[in-house]
Amino acid sequence: MDRKMTGEPFTPEEKEIISTVSRFVEERVRPHVQQLEREGKYPQDLVDEMKGLGLFGLTVPESHGGLGARVPVLAAIFEVLASGWTTLAAYVNSHATVAYAIATHGTEDQKSRYLPGLATGEHRGSLCLTEPGCGSDLQAIKGLAKDAGDHYDLTARKTYVTNGAKATLLLTLVKHPIAAGEAKPRISLLIIEKAYRNVSVTSTFEKTAFHLVDTVQVEMDGVSVPKSQLLGTAEGKGFAQLMDSLEIGRISIAASAVGLAANALSEAKRYASERVTFGVTIDKHQAIQMKLADMATKLVAARLMTMEAASEKERGGRCDMITAMAKMYASDCALEIAHQAIVVHGGAGYIRDYAVERLHREAVLYTIGEGTNDINRIVISRRMKGEEEMRYLGLLP
């Protein structure tokens, strides 16, 4: 992947990090993906190599042992990982969001206790947000943290928790009982160590794709949580903290979708240069040429939007609109490009021996995870009522 296409100025050190990850993907990952998928065995060796490369510390500051990567570098690395194997990007995605949340909103004690372990992968972070029956409506969660003196008495049921079986730290969205004089309950984030008593994984979900990335249900039944595990210093800040952190998650998903799309386009282009019909390779047929041209155009547009979102996040501006746009557009494009890659393959594209069959199944998840694309459309629409991002994006006359 040529980073010049993004217009993003990377330092020599950043370029070397991206190149190192790219070499890892090309040499250690790409040649073995299909076999690893068939075996269905957790790729511990590759995960250990990712730890050695510092990839679990992407959003951990250097002061706490991480890479402290700028957001555009984070996006570039997620694209490279996903272009080789989306499963590897999925191992880091929610982990990076948890690490960012603690690094940005945590107390100094929380940072010193958890960030070094998150950087090395000794700690694995996961988000516990969704509950059965709530879906994307996080304001409707029922998980309750009752004040019990020096601790909270927590009862919650969280579902569709990505990497929840492997995680050691669960960043969990909870409500507090409505206090006198309050119109609605406060919402907070708690750092839950999975080793706490009465925290258990009760279900593992079988998915259409990403079979080596566990998705589970987590029960927290009367868990005693020290108040020191409240993210930050004040109750009721959890929703704002989460929205800020999920912008990193959206950028990571968008970049991963771009990586998947790049892989699908590459596979389609290669197949078209080899498959012969009517005496010529099919890339000589205008129908195929137009498909490849459309796929390439959508890929570049999705990459540019994703990198713009990453740059705006780094600048510190209000960016829930552009990050929602990037996640929505990149994942929609990835699904369309993956579908067109199957069309280019014809009947072969429906056979599991070909990578595009898997890529199409995987692309669906990117339109759902980190807020469904319709939820992101609602985010965009609501933000259009203000002027800050509308002006920045040139949407005002």
N, C-alpha and C positions, 0 to 999 in steps of 0.2 A: 504494500500500500504506500503510495507516494504522498507524504504529508504536505508537499507543496500545494496539493489541491485544496487544502483547507485554508491556506493563507495564515495559519497559526504559527507565529515565530517560536520555535522551540530552542532552548539552549543546547549546546553540544552535549551536556550531561543528560538532558532529557531525551535527546535523540538516541543516545547510547542505550538508555533504559528501554525505549521503545524497540530499538533494533535487537536488543538482547531477548526481549519477549518474543519478537518476531522469529528469531532463530530457534528459540525453544519450540514454538508452534510448528515451524516448518520441519525441524529435525526430529522432535520427540513426540509430536502430537499428530499432525496431519496424516502421516503414513499409516497410523495404527487405529484411527478412529472407527472405521467400519468393523474391525476385528474386536475392538473394545466394546462396541455396542452389541455385537453378537454374543460376546461372552457374558455381558451383564454383570461384570464384577467391578466393584468400586475401585477407581484408579488411584490407589494410595500412593504409588510411586510418583505419579504425575503431581498429585497434591503436595507431596513432600518437596518436589522440585519447585513448585510454585512458592512454597514457604521459603525455600532457599533463595529464590529470586526477590523476596520481599513483597510479593503481590498481595498478601493479606494485610500489609501495612500501608496500602496506597493512600488512605485518608488519615493515617496516624502521623502526627507531626514528627519531624526528625528528633526533636527534644525528648520524645518518648519511644524512640527506637524504630520509627516508621520511615517510609519514603517521603511523606509530606508532599505528595504529588499535587501540582496545580490541577484544577478541574479539567482543562483541555488535555493535559497529559493522561489523566484518568480516563477520559473518553477515548483517547487514541489507544490506550492499552486494552480497554474493554473491546474495542473493535477488532484489534489484532487477535485477542483470545477467542472471541466468538467466530472469527473467520476461519479458525482452525477447528474448534469444537465448542459449541455453545454451552455444553455442560460445564466446562471449566470456568467460563464467565459467570455461570449461575452459582458456582461455589463461592464466588467472591462478592457478588452483587449486594445481597442484604447484609453481609458481613461488613462491607465498606460503609453502608448506610449507618449501621450501628456504631461503628468506630467514629464516623463523622459526628454523629449526634453526641457521643460522649466527649469527643475532643472539642466540640463547639459549645455545648451547653452544660457539660458536667462540671462538678466541683473539682478543685485541685486534687483532693483525695481520690475521687473517682478516676480522674485521669491517671494518677500515679499507680493506682491499683489495677486498672484494667487495660490501659492502652499498650503497655509493653507486651502483654500476652496476646492482645489482638494483633499487634504488629508481626509477631512471630508465627501466629496461627495456633499457639498453645491454647488460647481462647478462641472460640468460634462464635460469632454473633449472629443472631436471627431476630426477625421482627415478629412480634405477637400482636397483631392488630385486629384482624377479622374474627368475628364470632358467628356461630351458626345462626342463621336468620337475619343477620345484619348486612352481610355483603359489603358494599362500598359505603354504606351509611355508618361511618365510624362514630358519629354523634349518638347513635342509638345503642352503643355497646352497653352490656350489663355487668361486665367485670367490675367488681366493687372492692375498694381498698378502705376498710374501716379503721379509724384511729383507735389504737390499743396501747396508748402510752408511748413507749419508746419504739414501737413497731406498728406496722399495719397488719391487719388480718385480711388477707387477700383471697377472694374466691372468683375465679374466672375460667372460662372455657374458650380457647382460641383455636381456630381451624385454618386449614390451608397454610400452615407454617412452613415456609421453605427452609430447608436445611435444619429443621427443628430437631431431628434425631441426632445429628452430629454436633449441634450447637451446645456450648457451655453457658452462654449468656443470652438471655431472652429479654429484649427491650420490649416491655409490655405496656400497652395503653390501657388505662383504668379510669374509673370514675370514683369520686369520693361521695359519701352521703351528702345530700343537700343540707347545708347549715341554715340556721335561723337567719332570716333576712336575705337569703339568696334565692334568685329566681330559677336557677338551674344548677346542676352539679358541676363541680370543677373536674377537669380532666388532666391527668398527669401521666408521665412516663416513669416506669419503675425498671431498674436494672435487676432482673431476677436471675440468680444463679440456678441453673437447672439441678444442681446438687441439693438444693433446699428440700427439706422434707415436704411431702405431699405435692410435689411437682412431678407429673408423669406424662409420658407419651402414650396415648390410648388408641390411636388409629394411624395407619399409614395408607395413603391414598395411591391407587394405581392410576397413572396418567397416560394420556395418548402419546406423549413424548417425554423426554428428560427422565428416563427411567432410573438413571443413576443419581438423580438429585432427589433426596427424600422430601416428601410433602406430608405433613403429619397434623394430628390434632393434639393439643396440649391441654391437660387439665391441671388447674391450680385450685386445690380444694382445702381451704382454710390454711393457707401458707403464711407463716410468720415471717414478715419482711422487715428488716431493720429500716428505720426511717432514713438512714444514710444512703439507702438505695434509690431514693427519690432523685431523678435526674435533675440536677441543678439544686437550687436552694429554696424554691417556693412551690407550693402546690398550685395547680391550676394553669401551669404554663405548658402542659404536655401537647396540646393541639398545635400551638404555634411552633414548638420545638419540632414536632413531627412534620409539619408542612415544610419547614426549612430543610429538614433532612431528606424528605421525599423528593425534593428537587434534585438532589444528588442521585437518588434512586432512578428518577425519570431519565436523567442524562445517561446513566449506566445502561438502562434498558434500551434507550434509543441507540446508543453506540453499539450495543450487542446486536440489535436488529440490523444495523448497517453492516456489521461483520458477517452476519448470516446471509444478508442479501449479496454481499460481495462474493461469498463462497458459492451461492447458487448461480450467480452470473458466470463465475469462472467455470463451474461445472457445465453449464449450458453452452458456453463458448467452446470449451474443449470438445464436448460431444458433437457439436455442430461441425467442427473442423474434421471429425473422423467419420461420421455417419454418411454413407453414400446412398443417394437415391437418384434415379434417372441419369446415372452416369457421372454425377458430380457430388461433392460433399454438400450437405444441406445448408451450410453457411453461404453458399453461392445463390441460394434461392431468396428472392426479395422478401417473401413472407417471413422467413427466419431472420433476415437482416433487420427488418423493421422491429421485430420483437426484441432482438438484442439491443438495438438502438434505444428503444423505450426503456428497457431494463437499466441500461447504463445511465441514462438521463435521470431516472428516478433515484438511482443509487447515489449519484453525485449530489443531487438536491437534498436528499436525506442526510448525507454526511455534512454538507455545509450548514444546514439548519441545526444539526446536533452540535457542531463545533461552535456555532454562534451562541447557542444556549449555554454551552460550557463556559464560553468567554464571558458572557453576561453574569453568570453565577459567580465567576471568579472576581468580577468587578464589584460585586456586592450590591448590585441593583435589584429591584423587585423583579423576579424572573419566573414566577409561577406560570405566567402566560406562555412565555417562549419555551420553557421546559415542557409544558403540557403539549404545545404544538410539536416540538421535536419528537417527543415520545409517541404521540399519535401518528404523525406523518411517517416517521421512520418505520414504525411497526406495520402500518398499513402498506407501505412500499415493500417491506420485506416479505409480507404475505403475498402480495401481487407478483413480485419478482420470483419468489419460490414457486408459485403456481405456473408462471410462464416458463420457468426452467423445466418443469414437468412436461408442459406442452411441447417444448423443443425436443425433449427426449422421446415423446410419443409414448407408446406402450411400455417402453423400458423405464420411463419415469415412475411407473406404478409398481416397480419391482424393488424389493428391499436391498438388492445388490448395488443399487445406485444411490449415491448420497442425497440426491434431490428429493427422493421419497421421504427421507427422514427430515430434511430441512423444511419441507412443507408442513409436516406435523409440528415441528418445533416453532415455526413462525407464528402459528395460531396463538401460542401462549403469550407472545410479546404484545399482542393486541388486547390481552386480558390483564396481565400482571402490572403492578405498580399503578393501579387505577385503570379500569377499562377505558377503551378509547372514547366511548360515549361520556364517561365521567370526565375525561380530559376535555372533551368538547364543551361540557358545562362549565368547567373551570375557565376555559378561554372566553366563553360567552359572558360570564360574570365579570371577568377582568376588563372586558371591552367597555364596561360602564364607567371606568375610570379613565384618566388621561395619561398617567405616568408611562405605562408600557405601550399604550396606543401611540403616544408621541415617539417613544424610542423606536418602535417598529414601523414608523411612518404610515400609520393607519388613520391619522387625522389629516383633514384637508389643509 
